[in-house]
Amino acid sequence: MTAHNELRLLPWSGPDGKPCYLSTDDRDGYMSRLADNIESVQLGMAAELLEQALETLGDEDAGLEDLRLLAKELTGALRDVLRVATSRGHLLAVSEPHGS
């Protein structure tokens, strides 16, 4: 198994929004692949939401409810993308040889 500092932050949270971690040496294992796939979906959804946000913000007729919904969706997407970035950054740091 991996050392404590090599746990992978998963792209979903547990009860009460607490982070979930994976401890494995197998980056091609089922849970690792599942996490990779979910991260990919989350990043794709964030890209689509960004396009939608640009359209909504460019629409002079967009109402307050539209903007509130957009802000809520952007907040969720930002949370997911930040979790993915943190996880991937940690994976890169762990895989770099020491002394580099």
VMD Tcl script that draws the C-alpha trace (Angstrom):
set ca {
  {0.00 0.00 0.00}
  {0.99 3.63 -0.35}
  {2.51 5.76 2.36}
  {0.14 8.12 4.19}
  {1.44 11.14 2.25}
  {0.75 9.34 -1.05}
  {-3.00 8.96 -0.63}
  {-4.99 10.06 -3.67}
  {-7.69 12.66 -3.12}
  {-10.76 11.30 -4.88}
  {-13.06 13.50 -7.00}
  {-16.03 13.02 -4.69}
  {-16.67 13.74 -1.06}
  {-17.97 11.57 1.71}
  {-20.53 12.24 4.39}
  {-20.73 15.85 5.51}
  {-18.58 16.90 2.53}
  {-15.44 15.35 3.98}
  {-12.73 14.40 1.46}
  {-12.28 10.79 0.38}
  {-8.87 9.26 -0.27}
  {-7.61 6.17 -2.04}
  {-4.66 4.16 -0.81}
  {-3.25 1.95 -3.53}
  {-0.08 1.26 -5.46}
  {-2.11 0.31 -8.54}
  {-2.77 3.40 -10.65}
  {-4.56 1.16 -13.17}
  {-6.84 -0.46 -10.58}
  {-10.61 -0.19 -10.68}
  {-10.90 2.68 -8.17}
  {-8.07 4.65 -9.79}
  {-9.68 4.31 -13.21}
  {-13.08 5.24 -11.77}
  {-11.58 8.37 -10.20}
  {-9.83 9.25 -13.49}
  {-13.11 8.87 -15.39}
  {-15.08 10.97 -12.93}
  {-12.40 13.68 -12.99}
  {-12.60 13.71 -16.78}
  {-16.39 14.10 -16.67}
  {-16.13 16.88 -14.08}
  {-13.60 18.79 -16.19}
  {-15.74 18.39 -19.29}
  {-18.83 19.61 -17.47}
  {-16.89 22.62 -16.16}
  {-15.81 23.52 -19.70}
  {-19.41 23.31 -20.92}
  {-20.59 25.39 -17.98}
  {-17.99 28.04 -18.77}
  {-19.43 28.36 -22.29}
  {-22.94 28.61 -20.81}
  {-21.75 31.26 -18.35}
  {-20.29 33.36 -21.15}
  {-23.59 33.17 -23.01}
  {-25.67 33.99 -19.93}
  {-23.47 36.90 -18.91}
  {-23.62 38.25 -22.46}
  {-27.43 38.09 -22.46}
  {-28.83 41.46 -21.40}
  {-32.20 39.79 -20.76}
  {-30.83 37.25 -18.28}
  {-32.80 37.52 -15.08}
  {-31.72 37.42 -11.47}
  {-32.81 33.77 -11.11}
  {-30.72 32.82 -14.17}
  {-27.69 34.50 -12.63}
  {-28.26 32.86 -9.24}
  {-28.53 29.42 -10.85}
  {-25.40 30.13 -12.87}
  {-23.51 31.18 -9.73}
  {-24.63 28.00 -7.94}
  {-23.54 25.77 -10.84}
  {-20.23 27.61 -11.23}
  {-19.56 27.22 -7.50}
  {-20.05 23.45 -7.75}
  {-17.90 23.20 -10.86}
  {-15.15 25.29 -9.28}
  {-15.19 23.03 -6.20}
  {-14.86 19.94 -8.41}
  {-12.10 21.42 -10.59}
  {-10.16 22.58 -7.52}
  {-10.38 19.06 -6.07}
  {-9.11 17.59 -9.36}
  {-6.26 20.11 -9.52}
  {-5.28 19.41 -5.91}
  {-5.34 15.67 -6.48}
  {-3.36 15.81 -9.71}
  {-0.86 18.27 -8.26}
  {-0.30 15.94 -5.33}
  {0.12 12.96 -7.68}
  {2.72 14.89 -9.68}
  {4.62 15.88 -6.52}
  {4.63 12.30 -5.28}
  {5.82 10.88 -8.61}
  {8.72 13.36 -9.00}
  {12.09 12.00 -7.95}
  {13.45 13.55 -4.76}
  {16.12 16.20 -5.21}
  {14.67 17.52 -8.50}
}
mol new
graphics top color blue
foreach p $ca { graphics top sphere $p radius 0.5 }
foreach p [lrange $ca 0 end-1] q [lrange $ca 1 end] { graphics top cylinder $p $q radius 0.2 }
display resetview
